[in-house]
Amino acid sequence: MMKVALFSSQNYEKPFFSEALKDHPQIELSYFSESLNEQTTALCQGFDAVCAFVNDTLNKTVLTELAESGIQTLALRCAGFNNVDIKTAQALGIKVVRVPAYSPEAVAEHCIALMLTLSRKTHKAYNRVREDNFDLNGLLGFNLHNKTIGVIGAGKIGQALIAILNGFGANILVYDPNIGEGSYTLSSLDMLLEQSDIISLNCPLSEATHHMINDNAFNKMKPGVMLINTSRGALIDTKACIRALKNSTLGYLGLDVYEQESELFFKNRSDEIIQDDVFSRLVSFPNVLITGHQGFFTQEALEQIANVTLFNLQEALDRRSELTNQVR
């Protein structure tokens, strides 16, 4: 039997895990709504493994305390692992596994939703019509057809996005050092920044990509460019982003992620005063659209996350020497 502490749990994911657990009778999940961090590691006492999500803190201190509690497996129910100190985990003998792909179409389609909402101002039109205001002034949009759209990162999500954009008849530039030719034009990063009407960030967060969209990058972009980020918040220097919005370099901004989102997202804060002044400034712009990290949030993706997470834990329970989705 493997006892697993699942942190940052949400009610919406429990039915998917309950269904997937039917095929894994030797795994027992305990749900904790708390985030895993330096203040909550004591909750891991008596467990064999921990299941964490995107905004849980898994630094050296936390991992050391997990190891001292007997935790041998860390199962991430997400693709990214930038929040994990992988070197420390390896040194402590903690195996880290992840869900490398879960319905990449879900995130790609959310990119398109953000693009279309911003370009056609459907969010503003919805509010107007509810107030019996049918005036079209101020709602002028633009076609995606024949626009130059830059995709930074062409992994599974990026490829799914490219397939959709090809259907719109867009001209696609791709910056990704790890791919070859395809139904797009390979580009340098500078060329993509300079020529794109729309830029979508679909790359992982690493030391190399941290704040890759900064003042220098904004200075290379076309005036009025649209920027979409559904990957990781820290790809963008948020303060530089605000400067680009103020000087009209950025004409449209669509975010599903935010650099300091761990203090905000996945909770109902409608009765609170938001203390993050940078976030409050962002949402004050009329050409900014922010969703709360819901790009992954489809039935298909949640089914895949639950199934792959439990598959990873089962492999660890079976003491497989090579785990299929282990982070190395």
N, C-alpha and C positions, 0 to 999 in steps of 0.2 A: 504493500500500500504506500502511495505517495501523498503526503499532505501538502497542499499548495495554498499559499496566501496570495490572493489576487488583490492588488492595490488599485486605487483610483477607479473603483468599480462604479458602474452606472446601471440603473435599472434596465435600460434598453438592451444591454448585452447579456443579461442573465438568462433569458429564454434561449438564446443561441448556444450558450455554454451548457445549459441543462440538456438540450437536445443532443449536443455533441458528446456529452459525458456518457450517454447510453452505450457508446462503443468503447468506453474506457472505465470499466468498473473498479479498477485499482487506483484510480485518481480521485482524490477528494478535495474539492475547492472550498475555501472559506473567503467570503467577499468582504473587503474593507473599503469603505468609501474614502478613507483618508489617502492622501498621496504618500508615497514612500519617500522619506527623507531622513535627516539626522534625528528628528524628533520622534519618528514613528517606527524605527527599527526594532524597538522592544516588542512590537506586535508579532515579530517573526519567530519568537521563541516557540519551539515545539513543531516547527514546520520543516519540510525537507526541501522545498523549492519556493521561489517567489515568482509571481507573474506581475510585470510592470508595464506601464504605458508611456506615452511620449513625454509627458511633463514630470515624471517621477525623477528624483535625484538619485543618481547611482555613482557617486564620487568615491574617492579612496576611503573616506571615513565610513560611509554607509556600507560599502562592500566589505570592509574589514569587520564591521559589526555583524554583517550577515554571515560571514565565514565563521566567526566565533560562535554564532547561534546554530551552526551546523548546516547552513544552506549550501547546497552543492550545485544547484541549477538555477539560473536566472532566465526566465522565459519572457521575452518581450512580445507583446501582442501588437506589434507594429513593425514597419520595415526599417526605419531609421534607428541608429544606435549611438547618435552623437551625445546622448545624455549619460552614456556609460563609460567609465574609465576601464577600457578593455585590457590594458596592460596590467592594471591592478587585479582585475578579475582573473586573468590567466595566472598571475603570480600566486593568487590565493587558491587556485584550483577550482574556481567557480566557472562552470560551463555556461556560456551565454548563447542562447538561441533566439531566433526572431522569425517573423513572418515576412519573407522577402518580397512577396507580391500578393496582394489581395484585391482582386477586381480592379486592375489599373484603369479600366474604363470609368470606374466611379469617379476618380479624381480628375481624369481627363475631361469627362462630361461636366464636372463642376467648373473647370477652367472655362469651358465654353459658356456655361451659364453666367459666369461673372463677365465675360467679354460681351455677351449679347445684352445683358442687363445694363451695363454701362454704356454700350454703344447706342442702344435704342431707348435708354432711360425708362425702361418698363417699371422700375420700382417707383419712379416719380409719377408715371401715368396711372399706376394702380391707386396711389393715394389721391390723385386728383379726381378720378372717376368716383371714388367712394364719397367725395364731397360734391358730386354733381358738377364737376368742373371738366368740360370737354375741350378746353382750349389747347391747341397744339403748339402754341408759341412756347419756346424753351425746351421742346422735346425733340428737336431735330437731331437725327442720328446719322450713322454712316454704315455702308456695306462692309462686310468682311471680305466679300468677293474682290479679288485683285489687290487686296492689301498685302503688304509685306509683314509677315509675322515671324518673329524670332523666337525660337525654342532653345532655351539653355538647359541642356540635359536631355538625352534621348534614350533613357532606359525604358522600362516597360510602360510607365506612365507617359513619358515623352512620346514614345512610338504610338500609343493609343491616341494621344492628342493630335499627332501629325496625320494619322489616318482620317480623323474627323475634319481637320482643317483642309485636307486635300478635297474633301467633299464640298467645302465652301468655295473652292476655286481660289484659295489664297496662295500667295507666293511665300514659300517657307524657307527660312534660313535656320540652320541648326549649328549650334556650337556644342561639341562634345568630342573631346580628344580620343574617345574610346570606340567610336563607331565609324563605319565606312559609308559609301554612297548609298542613296536610296531615293525615295520619292520626295526629295528636298534638296536644297543646295547647302553643302558644307561651307562653313564660314568661320573666320576668325571672330573672336569676341568683339574686337573693335569694330569690324565691319557690321556685325549684327547690331550692335548698339547704335551705330551711325545710320543704318538704313531701315530699321524696323519701324513700322507704324504701331505695332503691338509687340510686347515682349512678355514671354511666359517663363517663369522660373520653375524648372522641374528637376533640379539636381539635388543631391544630398548635401547636408551641411558638414563641412570639414574645416580644418585650419586653412586650407587653400581657398575655400568658397565663403568663409565668414566675411560678411560685409563686402561681398564682391560688387554689390550695387551701392556705390558710395558717391561722394561729390564728383570724383573724377569720372565715374561711369555716367552719371547724369549729365555732365558737361558734354559728353559725346552724343547724347540722344537728340532726336528730332524734337523741336518744340511741339508740345501737345501729344506726346507719345502716351500710349496706354501701357501700364505695367501690371502684370498679374502674378501673384505668388501663392501657390498652393502647396509649397514644399516645406520649408522651415523659415521661421521668422527672421533669424539672424543672418540670412543671406542678404538682407537689406539693412543698411545703416538708417534707422528710422528717422533720426534727426536730419540727416541729409535728404531723406525723402520729403520731409516737411518743407525744407528749403526749396526743393524742386517743385513742390505743389505751389508754394507762394510765388515763385518766379515764372510759373506757367510752363516750365519744361515738362512737367507731368500734367497731362490733360485729363487723365483718368487713372485711378488706382483701385485695383481689386485685390483684397487680401483675404485669405482663409486662415492665415497664420500670422503671428505677431511675436516679435522678439521676446517680450516679457509676458507671454500669454499664460505661463504657469500660474501667475497670480490672478488671472481673470477667467480664463475659458473653462468650460464644462460645468459651470455653476450658475445658478440664477442669482444675479446680483442687482435685480431691478429695484430692490429696496435699500441699496447701499449708495454711498457717495464714492464714485471711483476715484481712487487716490493717485492713479497713474496720469500725470499731466500730459505726457507725450501721447498716450492713447486718446485722451480726451481731445487733444488738439487735432489728431488725425481724423476722428469722426466728425469734427466740426466742418470739414470741407465738403461742399456740395457734390464734388466729383469723386468722392471716395466711397467705396462699398466694401464693408467688412462682414464676413461670416465667421462664426466661432469654431473653426477647425472642423467643419462638417463635410469636407470634400470626400472623405472615406465613407460617409454615413449612408450606406445603402444596405438593403437586405442581403444582397449577394456578397458584399464585402464583409459584413458581420458574420455571416455563415462561414466564409473562408477563414477569417481570423480565428474563430473558435475552433474550427476543425484542425487548422495547422498548428495552433498553439498546443492543443491537446496531443496531436501527433508528436510534436517536439518533446513534450513532457513524457510521453509514453516511451520514446526512444531512450531518454535519460533513465527512466525507471527500469527499462530492460538492460541498462548498462551497455549500450552499444558503444563500441570504441570510437566510431565515427558517427557523429550526429549530422543528419542531412542539412540542417539549417543553422549550424553553429557559426558564430562570428569568430573569425580568427585574426 
